[in-house]
Amino acid sequence: MKNRSAYAFTLLLVLSCGDNPSDPGNIPYGDFDIFIPNGDSQWMLWETGVPVEYDVTAIQDSYLIKLELVKNDTLTTDFGDWVFNTGSATVKAQVPDTLGMGNNYRLRILTVEGDTAYSASFSIQGYSLGEFVEVPAGSFLMGSLEEEWYHQPSEAPAHTVTFENSFEILGNEVMQSTWENVMGNNPSNWGTDSFPVESVSWNDCQVFVETLSAMDSLYNYRLPSEAEWEYACRAGTGTWYYWGNNNSPDTVSQYAWYSSSSSGHPHWTSTLEPNSWNLYDMSGNVFEWCQDVYHENYEGAPADGSAWVTGGLQGYRVQRGGSWSNNAQFLRNATRSKLSEGQVSISTGFRVIREIGP
């Protein structure tokens, strides 16, 4: 698998006197202008802390500059203190948290001599998804044995699944803010931007990942297979939960929003303890859709971690992880449930996997 840093979305800024032959549509402002390489008109700014590399030759041999992001020439985000005219600056705040996706964004540069320049207009697409975690290749025992507390027949037979390659999965459940910025609506019943989106069907999630993939020139997005989900959830453990076999309320509440701790609703994502692979809310908060058709048991299940989409109860898809409304037995790593692919639930959301695209 090709490695990428968590801050994969970068922008190179070049300021120069005169015309910019690589981007003839750019209009200079003042004595120099900023352009986006290769004539790109969209900046895919998805995550906080995105480094912005720049190489600036300013007028009057200025060695100190300041970079700002503006919309309709109104300041939205600055890149920090005065810096040297060649180096790297970091966006301190997620830009769409301020004004969201859209057009009429420009970059503004200020010099100590008082000179000002603007880039040509461009759009920002996307929203902060969160951090993606690289799950290593390996094997695990999927399902549960009869002696496990609250074992169910649907979790058998326990079987070995092997992933020959690593994969990247979102460290948090998809947030309402992300859904709204991609889909233009928010179907959720509770909370604010950083609550997990809920009341979305499996069919809705398919539209979401297709739309998100079309917006992002670097990655394709999809729901995890049931095997990918459980492997990521277990994070190398073979216990009831990813934190062990302790089901006391004091312990469970450290890791999961569930019936004894949730006060009857979901909560902000990524606020409790993650598993050892730094994945949050794999148990509790909201159920998470998987790609697989629901089967009553694992007889004939794929051994390579791929989604099981043939046979089974066609029209019903797998949900994993339990939710804010469930008791501790339903939060186990192996617990499975199903829902019609067109049905919504106030306790069901999802997370995504990303792959190098297109």
MIMAR-652138 format. One record per residue: x, y, z of N, C-alpha, C in turn. Coordinates in steps of 0.05 Angstrom, whole numbers, plus 5000, padded with zeros to 4 digits. Layout:
    nc1    nc2    nc3   cac1   cac2   cac3    cc1    cc2    cc3
      X      Y      Z      X      Y      Z      X      Y      Z
...
END
This chain:
    nc1    nc2    nc3   cac1   cac2   cac3    cc1    cc2    cc3
   5017   4976   5000   5000   5000   5000   5017   5025   5000
   5010   5044   4984   5025   5069   4983   5020   5085   5009
   5042   5095   5021   5040   5110   5046   5035   5139   5040
   5019   5151   5057   5014   5180   5056   5014   5190   5084
   5024   5215   5088   5023   5226   5115   4995   5235   5121
   4990   5240   5147   4963   5249   5155   4955   5275   5142
   4976   5291   5134   4971   5317   5123   4978   5316   5093
   4961   5303   5078   4969   5297   5050   4961   5319   5031
   4945   5338   5040   4934   5358   5022   4951   5384   5025
   4968   5388   5006   4986   5411   5007   4982   5429   4983
   4991   5453   4985   4988   5473   4964   5014   5488   4961
   5025   5489   4938   5050   5504   4933   5043   5532   4922
   5053   5552   4935   5047   5579   4927   5072   5591   4915
   5070   5603   4892   5092   5617   4880   5084   5645   4873
   5099   5664   4882   5094   5692   4875   5116   5702   4856
   5108   5715   4836   5129   5725   4817   5118   5750   4803
   5136   5766   4793   5128   5789   4778   5120   5780   4750
   5101   5794   4738   5094   5788   4711   5074   5766   4708
   5072   5755   4684   5052   5735   4678   5061   5707   4688
   5041   5690   4691   5045   5663   4699   5038   5644   4676
   5057   5635   4661   5050   5620   4637   5036   5593   4642
   5040   5581   4666   5027   5556   4672   4998   5559   4679
   4989   5583   4684   4961   5588   4692   4952   5614   4680
   4947   5614   4653   4941   5640   4639   4916   5653   4649
   4898   5638   4663   4873   5650   4673   4878   5667   4698
   4901   5666   4709   4907   5680   4733   4910   5710   4728
   4899   5727   4745   4900   5755   4742   4918   5767   4763
   4940   5780   4756   4958   5791   4776   4944   5814   4791
   4951   5816   4817   4941   5838   4833   4966   5852   4845
   4969   5877   4840   4993   5891   4849   5017   5883   4832
   5040   5880   4845   5065   5875   4830   5072   5845   4829
   5058   5828   4842   5063   5800   4840   5037   5785   4844
   5036   5759   4838   5012   5745   4842   5017   5716   4851
   4997   5705   4863   4998   5677   4874   4983   5660   4854
   4994   5636   4849   4979   5618   4832   4980   5590   4844
   4960   5574   4837   4958   5547   4845   4970   5530   4823
   4990   5513   4829   5004   5498   4807   4984   5482   4790
   4992   5479   4765   4978   5463   4746   4950   5473   4739
   4945   5498   4746   4919   5510   4739   4896   5499   4756
   4902   5485   4778   4880   5474   4794   4862   5496   4804
   4836   5491   4805   4817   5511   4815   4804   5503   4840
   4812   5479   4851   4800   5471   4877   4822   5464   4896
   4818   5471   4921   4837   5463   4942   4823   5444   4960
   4832   5419   4960   4820   5398   4977   4831   5400   5005
   4819   5416   5021   4829   5421   5049   4811   5405   5068
   4820   5382   5076   4803   5364   5091   4810   5363   5121
   4834   5369   5128   4843   5363   5156   4856   5388   5168
   4854   5390   5194   4868   5412   5208   4898   5406   5207
   4913   5427   5211   4942   5424   5211   4954   5418   5184
   4940   5425   5163   4951   5420   5136   4974   5439   5130
   4998   5428   5124   5020   5446   5117   5017   5457   5089
   5023   5483   5087   5022   5496   5061   5050   5505   5054
   5062   5492   5034   5089   5499   5026   5087   5524   5007
   5108   5541   5009   5107   5565   4993   5136   5572   4986
   5139   5586   4964   5165   5596   4955   5159   5623   4942
   5166   5644   4957   5156   5671   4950   5180   5689   4943
   5178   5702   4921   5196   5723   4914   5180   5749   4913
   5182   5764   4935   5165   5788   4937   5180   5812   4926
   5166   5833   4921   5178   5858   4911   5195   5871   4933
   5214   5887   4925   5231   5902   4943   5247   5883   4962
   5251   5858   4952   5268   5839   4967   5258   5835   4996
   5232   5834   4999   5221   5828   5025   5228   5800   5034
   5236   5798   5059   5243   5771   5070   5222   5762   5090
   5204   5779   5098   5183   5770   5117   5156   5775   5104
   5139   5754   5106   5113   5756   5094   5093   5744   5113
   5067   5749   5108   5046   5737   5123   5025   5727   5102
   5016   5702   5106   4996   5690   5088   4969   5689   5102
   4948   5696   5087   4921   5695   5097   4902   5682   5077
   4881   5670   5086   4860   5660   5069   4837   5679   5071
   4826   5687   5048   4804   5706   5048   4782   5695   5031
   4757   5703   5038   4734   5698   5021   4721   5724   5015
   4717   5730   4990   4707   5757   4982   4724   5779   4994
   4750   5773   4996   4770   5792   5006   4767   5798   5036
   4752   5781   5050   4749   5784   5079   4765   5762   5093
   4781   5769   5113   4798   5750   5126   4781   5727   5139
   4789   5703   5133   4777   5680   5147   4797   5666   5165
   4821   5661   5155   4841   5646   5170   4869   5657   5163
   4885   5662   5183   4913   5669   5177   4930   5645   5182
   4955   5645   5172   4973   5623   5173   4993   5626   5196
   4988   5645   5214   5006   5648   5236   5022   5674   5234
   5046   5673   5246   5062   5697   5249   5077   5704   5223
   5091   5726   5223   5108   5733   5201   5129   5711   5197
   5134   5704   5172   5152   5682   5166   5171   5691   5144
   5192   5676   5140   5210   5681   5118   5196   5674   5092
   5206   5685   5070   5192   5683   5045   5195   5656   5031
   5210   5638   5043   5210   5610   5033   5209   5592   5057
   5191   5572   5056   5188   5554   5078   5162   5540   5078
   5151   5536   5101   5125   5522   5104   5109   5535   5126
   5084   5541   5120   5065   5551   5140   5044   5530   5145
   5030   5532   5167   5010   5512   5174   4983   5525   5180
   4962   5515   5168   4935   5525   5173   4928   5518   5201
   4922   5538   5218   4917   5533   5246   4889   5523   5252
   4870   5530   5234   4843   5522   5239   4832   5510   5213
   4813   5491   5216   4801   5479   5192   4784   5500   5178
   4791   5506   5154   4779   5529   5140   4748   5526   5137
   4738   5502   5129   4709   5500   5126   4694   5504   5153
   4708   5501   5176   4694   5507   5201   4686   5536   5202
   4699   5552   5186   4694   5581   5187   4672   5588   5167
   4675   5580   5142   4657   5588   5121   4646   5565   5104
   4656   5541   5108   4646   5518   5093   4657   5517   5065
   4647   5498   5049   4655   5496   5022   4645   5519   5005
   4657   5522   4982   4646   5542   4964   4667   5556   4948
   4659   5577   4934   4676   5591   4915   4685   5618   4928
   4699   5633   4912   4708   5660   4919   4729   5661   4942
   4744   5639   4945   4767   5640   4963   4791   5649   4948
   4808   5664   4962   4834   5672   4951   4854   5672   4973
   4880   5671   4966   4901   5673   4984   4913   5702   4983
   4918   5713   5006   4929   5741   5007   4956   5740   5020
   4975   5754   5009   5002   5756   5020   5007   5785   5028
   5019   5788   5051   5026   5815   5061   5056   5815   5065
   5069   5837   5058   5098   5840   5064   5102   5862   5085
   5125   5862   5096   5131   5882   5117   5132   5910   5106
   5136   5912   5079   5136   5938   5066   5107   5949   5062
   5087   5932   5067   5060   5941   5063   5048   5932   5037
   5063   5917   5021   5052   5908   4995   5032   5885   4999
   5013   5883   4982   4992   5863   4984   4987   5850   4957
   4982   5824   4956   4975   5810   4932   4955   5789   4937
   4940   5781   4917   4919   5761   4919   4923   5739   4898
   4914   5716   4904   4913   5695   4884   4888   5698   4867
   4887   5683   4845   4862   5681   4831   4842   5666   4848
   4817   5669   4843   4796   5656   4859   4798   5626   4855
   4792   5612   4877   4790   5583   4875   4769   5574   4895
   4761   5548   4894   4741   5538   4913   4753   5519   4932
   4741   5517   4955   4749   5496   4975   4727   5475   4975
   4734   5451   4972   4715   5429   4972   4722   5410   4995
   4702   5401   5009   4706   5381   5030   4704   5393   5057
   4708   5376   5077   4706   5383   5105   4725   5365   5120
   4731   5372   5144   4749   5356   5160   4737   5329   5166
   4748   5308   5154   4738   5281   5159   4748   5270   5185
   4772   5278   5193   4785   5267   5216   4810   5252   5207
   4824   5239   5225   4848   5225   5219   4842   5196   5210
   4856   5188   5189   4854   5160   5180   4876   5144   5193
   4869   5119   5201   4888   5101   5214   4895   5079   5194
   4921   5074   5192   4930   5051   5175   4929   5026   5191
   4912   5007   5183   4909   4982   5196   4928   4962   5183
   4945   4949   5198   4966   4932   5186   4955   4906   5174
   4969   4895   5155   4962   4869   5145   4965   4848   5167
   4951   4826   5165   4952   4806   5186   4928   4788   5186
   4927   4770   5205   4905   4751   5208   4892   4754   5236
   4866   4746   5238   4853   4746   5264   4831   4726   5263
   4821   4719   5287   4798   4701   5290   4773   4717   5291
   4756   4715   5270   4732   4731   5269   4709   4715   5281
   4691   4729   5295   4669   4716   5308   4675   4711   5338
   4660   4693   5350   4664   4686   5378   4660   4656   5383
   4673   4646   5404   4670   4619   5412   4646   4616   5431
   4636   4592   5434   4612   4587   5451   4615   4596   5479
   4640   4595   5490   4644   4602   5518   4645   4632   5523
   4645   4648   5501   4645   4677   5505   4619   4686   5517
   4621   4706   5536   4597   4717   5548   4578   4728   5527
   4554   4719   5528   4532   4728   5510   4537   4720   5481
   4552   4699   5476   4557   4689   5449   4530   4683   5436
   4529   4690   5409   4505   4685   5393   4511   4667   5370
   4492   4651   5361   4497   4633   5338   4506   4648   5313
   4497   4673   5309   4505   4689   5286   4534   4695   5285
   4548   4691   5308   4577   4698   5310   4594   4673   5305
   4582   4651   5296   4596   4626   5292   4593   4618   5262
   4611   4600   5253   4634   4591   5268   4657   4612   5268
   4671   4613   5290   4695   4631   5290   4714   4621   5269
   4725   4638   5254   4742   4630   5231   4764   4650   5226
   4786   4641   5214   4809   4658   5209   4805   4674   5184
   4810   4700   5186   4810   4718   5163   4838   4731   5160
   4848   4732   5136   4875   4742   5131   4874   4766   5112
   4886   4788   5120   4889   4811   5103   4918   4812   5093
   4921   4809   5067   4948   4810   5056   4959   4838   5054
   4942   4858   5054   4950   4886   5052   4938   4902   5075
   4952   4923   5082   4940   4942   5101   4918   4958   5088
   4903   4972   5104   4882   4990   5094   4878   5013   5113
   4866   5034   5104   4862   5058   5120   4832   5062   5126
   4827   5065   5152   4799   5069   5161   4798   5094   5178
   4775   5108   5176   4772   5133   5191   4772   5128   5221
   4787   5144   5235   4790   5139   5264   4765   5147   5280
   4747   5161   5269   4722   5169   5282   4698   5163   5265
   4675   5162   5277   4650   5159   5261   4646   5185   5245
   4634   5183   5221   4630   5206   5204   4612   5226   5219
   4621   5251   5220   4608   5272   5235   4585   5285   5219
   4567   5297   5234   4545   5311   5220   4555   5333   5202
   4576   5347   5211   4587   5369   5195   4598   5359   5168
   4610   5335   5169   4621   5324   5144   4598   5317   5125
   4578   5303   5136   4555   5296   5119   4542   5321   5107
   4538   5341   5123   4524   5365   5113   4540   5379   5091
   4566   5380   5094   4583   5393   5074   4585   5377   5048
   4583   5351   5050   4584   5334   5026   4557   5332   5013
   4536   5328   5029   4509   5322   5019   4490   5346   5018
   4497   5367   5033   4480   5391   5032   4456   5389   5050
   4455   5369   5068   4433   5367   5087   4443   5353   5112
   4427   5353   5133   4434   5339   5158   4409   5324   5168
   4408   5298   5165   4384   5283   5174   4383   5277   5203
   4404   5284   5218   4407   5275   5246   4387   5287   5265
   4382   5273   5287   4363   5281   5307   4374   5296   5330
   4400   5292   5335   4412   5303   5359   4438   5318   5352
   4445   5337   5370   4472   5346   5373   4481   5367   5354
   4507   5369   5350   4520   5390   5335   4538   5378   5314
   4555   5395   5303   4572   5387   5281   4589   5362   5287
   4599   5360   5311   4618   5339   5317   4605   5314   5328
   4578   5313   5330   4564   5288   5336   4565   5271   5312
   4564   5244   5315   4562   5227   5292   4536   5231   5277
   4537   5231   5250   4512   5232   5235   4497   5206   5240
   4471   5208   5243   4453   5184   5246   4428   5188   5229
   4411   5168   5230   4387   5169   5213   4394   5170   5183
   4415   5155   5176   4423   5151   5148   4422   5122   5141
   4409   5116   5119   4407   5088   5110   4432   5078   5097
   4434   5052   5092   4457   5041   5077   4457   5053   5049
   4434   5056   5037   4432   5068   5011   4442   5097   5011
   4435   5112   5032   4445   5139   5035   4475   5140   5036
   4487   5121   5051   4516   5120   5054   4530   5114   5027
   4517   5098   5010   4528   5093   4984   4530   5119   4967
   4510   5136   4969   4510   5161   4955   4532   5179   4967
   4534   5179   4993   4555   5195   5007   4583   5187   4997
   4590   5162   4997   4617   5154   4990   4622   5159   4960
   4602   5156   4944   4605   5162   4915   4610   5192   4911
   4595   5209   4926   4598   5238   4923   4625   5247   4934
   4633   5236   4957   4659   5243   4969   4682   5235   4950
   4680   5211   4939   4701   5202   4920   4703   5220   4896
   4680   5229   4886   4680   5247   4863   4693   5274   4870
   4691   5283   4895   4702   5308   4904   4732   5307   4908
   4742   5284   4915   4770   5281   4923   4786   5268   4901
   4805   5283   4890   4821   5272   4868   4843   5252   4877
   4847   5249   4904   4868   5232   4914   4858   5204   4922
   4833   5203   4932   4823   5178   4944   4796   5170   4934
   4790   5145   4937   4763   5134   4935   4754   5125   4963
   4729   5128   4968   4718   5122   4995   4697   5100   4992
   4694   5084   5013   4674   5063   5014   4668   5055   5042
   4647   5039   5046   4642   5028   5072   4661   5004   5077
   4668   4998   5102   4685   4975   5107   4669   4949   5104
   4684   4928   5097   4671   4901   5099   4668   4895   5128
   4651   4875   5134   4647   4867   5161   4673   4857   5173
   4688   4842   5158   4714   4832   5168   4734   4854   5173
   4735   4874   5155   4753   4897   5160   4745   4911   5185
   4718   4914   5189   4709   4928   5213   4717   4914   5238
   4712   4887   5240   4719   4873   5264   4749   4871   5269
   4764   4868   5248   4793   4867   5251   4803   4894   5262
   4793   4916   5251   4801   4943   5261   4792   4947   5289
   4768   4938   5295   4757   4941   5322   4773   4926   5343
   4780   4901   5337   4795   4885   5356   4823   4895   5361
   4835   4907   5341   4862   4918   5344   4881   4899   5356
   4880   4874   5347   4899   4854   5357   4891   4838   5381
   4867   4844   5392   4858   4830   5416   4839   4807   5408
   4837   4788   5427   4818   4766   5424   4798   4765   5446
   4794   4787   5459   4776   4789   5482   4748   4798   5474
   4730   4799   5494   4702   4807   5488   4701   4835   5476
   4716   4853   5488   4718   4881   5480   4747   4887   5472
   4751   4909   5459   4779   4916   5452   4795   4925   5476
   4782   4930   5499   4796   4937   5523   4799   4913   5542
   4788   4889   5535   4790   4866   5552   4763   4853   5556
   4760   4839   5579   4735   4825   5585   4720   4838   5607
   4728   4862   5615   4715   4876   5637   4690   4890   5627
   4666   4882   5637   4641   4894   5629   4628   4910   5651
   4644   4919   5671   4633   4936   5692   4626   4963   5680
   4605   4977   5690   4598   5003   5680   4621   5023   5681
   4637   5022   5702   4658   5042   5705   4679   5038   5682
   4684   5013   5675   4704   5008   5654   4692   5013   5626
   4668   5003   5621   4656   5006   5595   4652   5036   5588
   4645   5052   5608   4640   5080   5604   4665   5096   5597
   4689   5084   5601   4713   5098   5593   4717   5096   5563
   4704   5076   5550   4709   5071   5521   4684   5075   5504
   4660   5073   5515   4636   5072   5499   4613   5088   5511
   4600   5103   5493   4574   5115   5500   4553   5094   5496
   4540   5085   5518   4520   5064   5517   4499   5069   5537
   4481   5050   5541   4456   5056   5556   4461   5066   5584
   4483   5058   5597   4489   5066   5624   4503   5093   5626
   4512   5104   5604   4528   5129   5605   4519   5151   5586
   4501   5144   5567   4495   5163   5545   4474   5184   5551
   4458   5180   5572   4435   5197   5578   4415   5197   5555
   4414   5176   5540   4394   5172   5520   4398   5186   5493
   4424   5191   5486   4430   5203   5460   4459   5199   5454
   4467   5202   5428   4495   5200   5421   4511   5224   5431
   4537   5223   5428   4555   5244   5439   4576   5251   5418
   4592   5272   5425   4614   5280   5408   4632   5256   5402
   4641   5255   5377   4659   5234   5370   4686   5238   5383
   4701   5216   5387   4729   5216   5395   4733   5230   5422
   4714   5227   5440   4717   5239   5467   4724   5219   5488
   4720   5193   5483   4727   5172   5502   4753   5158   5493
   4761   5138   5508   4787   5125   5502   4784   5109   5476
   4805   5110   5459   4805   5094   5434   4815   5066   5439
   4814   5049   5418   4827   5023   5421   4857   5027   5416
   4872   5005   5417   4902   5008   5416   4912   5017   5388
   4894   5016   5368   4902   5027   5342   4891   5055   5337
   4882   5068   5359   4874   5096   5358   4848   5100   5343
   4830   5080   5344   4803   5083   5332   4783   5088   5355
   4767   5109   5351   4748   5117   5371   4720   5107   5366
   4705   5101   5387   4676   5095   5385   4670   5070   5368
   4689   5052   5368   4683   5026   5354   4661   5011   5369
   4659   5016   5395   4637   5006   5411   4620   5030   5420
   4594   5028   5416   4576   5048   5426   4574   5073   5408
   4561   5093   5418   4555   5118   5405   4534   5113   5383
   4542   5104   5359   4522   5096   5339   4531   5069   5326
   4512   5053   5319   4518   5030   5302   4531   5039   5276
   4547   5022   5264   4561   5029   5239   4555   5010   5217
   4546   5021   5194   4540   5004   5171   4565   4991   5160
   4563   4967   5151   4583   4953   5135   4573   4947   5107
   4590   4940   5089   4583   4936   5062   4567   4909   5058
   4571   4890   5075   4562   4863   5071   4531   4859   5073
   4521   4841   5057   4494   4830   5061   4494   4814   5086
   4472   4815   5101   4471   4800   5127   4467   4770   5121
   4484   4753   5135   4480   4724   5135   4475   4715   5163
   4460   4694   5166   4452   4685   5193   4476   4674   5209
   4497   4665   5195   4521   4656   5208   4544   4658   5189
   4568   4648   5196   4592   4652   5180   4599   4627   5163
   4580   4609   5160   4585   4586   5142   4589   4596   5113
   4613   4591   5102   4619   4600   5075   4629   4628   5073
   4635   4641   5095   4644   4669   5094   4671   4672   5081
   4677   4694   5067   4703   4698   5055   4725   4697   5076
   4748   4687   5069   4771   4686   5087   4791   4708   5081
   4786   4724   5061   4806   4745   5053   4798   4773   5062
   4777   4775   5077   4769   4801   5088   4751   4817   5070
   4744   4807   5046   4727   4821   5028   4698   4821   5037
   4682   4839   5026   4654   4841   5034   4639   4817   5022
   4620   4806   5038   4604   4783   5030   4577   4793   5020
   4575   4795   4994   4551   4808   4983   4533   4788   4967
   4541   4763   4966   4524   4743   4952   4509   4727   4973
   4486   4716   4965   4470   4700   4984   4460   4716   5007
   4454   4702   5029   4444   4716   5053   4417   4728   5050
   4411   4747   5067   4386   4761   5067   4389   4786   5050
   4385   4782   5024   4388   4805   5006   4368   4827   5014
   4379   4852   5013   4363   4875   5022   4368   4883   5050
   4383   4866   5065   4391   4872   5092   4421   4873   5094
   4432   4893   5108   4460   4897   5110   4469   4896   5140
   4494   4890   5143   4506   4887   5170   4510   4913   5184
   4504   4914   5210   4512   4936   5227   4530   4925   5249
   4549   4941   5258   4567   4931   5279   4571   4953   5300
   4579   4944   5324   4589   4962   5345   4571   4970   5367
   4544   4966   5363   4526   4975   5384   4523   5005   5384
   4507   5015   5402   4501   5044   5402   4496   5055   5430
   4489   5081   5431   4483   5094   5456   4459   5082   5471
   4443   5067   5457   4419   5056   5469   4421   5027   5478
   4445   5015   5474   4448   4986   5479   4462   4981   5506
   4457   4957   5517   4471   4947   5540   4498   4936   5533
   4514   4931   5553   4542   4924   5548   4546   4899   5531
   4528   4879   5533   4532   4855   5518   4530   4860   5488
   4517   4881   5479   4515   4887   5451   4538   4904   5440
   4557   4910   5457   4580   4926   5449   4604   4908   5444
   4602   4882   5447   4624   4864   5443   4635   4866   5415
   4661   4859   5412   4674   4860   5385   4659   4843   5365
   4648   4821   5373   4636   4801   5354   4606   4806   5349
   4593   4824   5364   4564   4827   5362   4557   4837   5334
   4536   4824   5323   4526   4831   5296   4497   4838   5297
   4488   4855   5279   4460   4861   5276   4454   4868   5247
   4429   4871   5240   4421   4876   5212   4400   4897   5211
   4398   4910   5188   4377   4930   5183   4373   4931   5153
   4348   4936   5145   4342   4938   5117   4358   4961   5105
   4369   4957   5081   4388   4976   5069   4375   5003   5063
   4348   5004   5062   4335   5030   5058   4324   5042   5083
   4328   5029   5106   4317   5039   5131   4336   5057   5146
   4326   5076   5160   4342   5094   5177   4336   5088   5206
   4355   5094   5223   4352   5091   5252   4366   5113   5267
   4354   5122   5289   4366   5144   5304   4392   5135   5319
   4398   5109   5317   4422   5099   5330   4442   5088   5310
   4440   5094   5284   4457   5083   5264   4472   5104   5248
   4498   5102   5246   4515   5119   5230   4535   5101   5215
   4560   5111   5211   4580   5096   5196   4607   5109   5198
   4627   5095   5189   4654   5106   5184   4663   5095   5156
   4684   5106   5145   4692   5099   5118   4721   5089   5117
   4726   5075   5095   4753   5067   5088   4761   5084   5063
   4786   5091   5061   4795   5105   5037   4817   5089   5024
   4818   5091   4998   4838   5078   4981   4849   5097   4961
   4873   5093   4953   4885   5111   4933   4868   5110   4908
   4861   5133   4897   4844   5134   4874   4858   5148   4851
   4843   5152   4829   4815   5144   4825   4814   5115   4817
END
